Amino acid sequence: MYRQSTALRTRLIVERCQRGRTAGPDEPLPPGTRRGVLAGLATDFPQDSAGQLDEWRNTFEEHRTHDGRDLALVPTVFDELQEPLCRALVYRGWWLAGAGLAAFHPHRLPEMASLKAPPL
């Protein structure tokens, strides 16, 4: 039931974002639409890309693993996690957010020189 409800919510947000593409980058959004990027810890962005995504990659190194294990495989738990793992998860989320903006909404990405990555 959890997976079914998660899949339904994901599908709805993707549909809203797709409908939001009809508006230009500076135009108001029609009701019921969104602008955004949906990414998970396992998201891969194209390697051969143009524009700001390449600049993002060159400025901020992608870290996808911790202790040799893909961060997407870290289970969701209520237990206390070790600080290095938490830092790796925070960095991964931060990196994915920036990569998503660089790839799909580059006009919304601040100047990269003004950004500072969270510590690993």
C-alpha positions in Angstrom: 0.0 0.0 0.0 2.9 2.4 0.8 4.5 1.8 -2.6 1.2 2.2 -4.4 0.5 5.6 -2.7 4.1 6.8 -3.3 3.9 5.8 -6.9 0.6 7.7 -7.2 2.0 10.9 -5.6 5.1 10.7 -7.8 3.0 10.3 -10.9 0.8 13.3 -9.9 3.8 15.6 -9.3 5.4 14.6 -12.6 2.2 15.3 -14.5 1.9 18.8 -12.8 5.5 19.6 -13.8 4.9 18.4 -17.3 1.9 20.7 -17.6 4.0 23.5 -16.1 6.3 23.3 -19.1 3.6 25.0 -21.2 4.4 28.3 -19.5 7.6 30.1 -20.3 10.3 30.4 -17.7 9.1 33.9 -16.5 5.4 33.5 -17.1 2.9 32.7 -14.3 2.0 29.1 -14.0 -1.5 27.9 -14.8 -3.5 26.6 -11.9 -2.6 23.1 -10.8 0.9 23.1 -12.4 4.4 23.2 -11.0 7.9 23.9 -12.0 10.5 21.6 -10.7 12.8 18.6 -10.9 12.0 15.2 -9.3 15.2 13.4 -8.3 16.1 10.5 -6.0 19.4 9.4 -4.6 19.9 7.1 -7.6 19.2 9.8 -10.2 21.7 10.0 -13.1 22.0 13.1 -15.2 23.3 12.7 -18.8 27.1 12.7 -19.0 27.2 14.5 -22.4 25.3 17.6 -21.6 25.6 21.2 -22.6 25.6 24.4 -20.6 25.5 24.7 -16.9 25.2 21.0 -16.0 28.8 20.5 -17.2 29.9 23.6 -15.3 28.1 22.2 -12.2 30.0 18.9 -12.5 33.3 20.6 -13.1 32.8 22.9 -10.1 31.3 20.4 -7.6 32.3 16.8 -7.6 29.6 14.2 -7.6 29.7 11.8 -4.6 27.3 9.0 -4.9 28.8 6.4 -2.5 29.8 6.2 1.1 32.2 3.4 2.3 31.9 1.8 -1.2 28.1 1.6 -1.0 25.7 3.5 -3.2 23.8 6.0 -1.1 20.5 5.1 -2.9 20.8 1.7 -1.1 20.9 3.2 2.4 17.6 2.1 4.1 15.2 4.6 5.6 15.5 4.0 9.3 14.6 5.8 12.5 17.9 4.7 14.1 20.7 7.1 14.6 23.0 7.3 11.6 26.7 7.9 11.8 27.8 11.5 11.0 29.9 10.7 8.0 26.9 8.9 6.4 24.6 11.8 7.2 27.1 14.3 5.6 27.3 12.1 2.5 23.5 12.0 2.2 23.2 15.8 2.7 25.9 16.4 0.1 24.2 14.0 -2.4 20.9 15.8 -2.0 22.5 19.2 -2.4 24.4 18.1 -5.4 21.3 16.6 -7.1 19.3 19.8 -6.4 22.0 21.9 -8.1 22.4 19.4 -11.0 18.7 19.4 -11.5 18.6 23.2 -11.6 21.6 23.3 -14.0 20.0 20.8 -16.3 16.4 21.9 -16.4 16.1 25.4 -14.9 19.5 27.0 -15.4 18.1 30.5 -15.1 17.2 29.7 -11.5 20.7 28.6 -10.5 22.7 31.2 -8.6 26.3 32.0 -9.8 28.3 28.9 -9.0 31.1 31.0 -7.5 28.7 32.2 -4.8 27.8 28.6 -3.8 29.6 26.6 -1.1 29.1 22.8 -1.0 28.2 21.3 2.4 31.1 19.6 4.1 31.6 15.9 3.5 
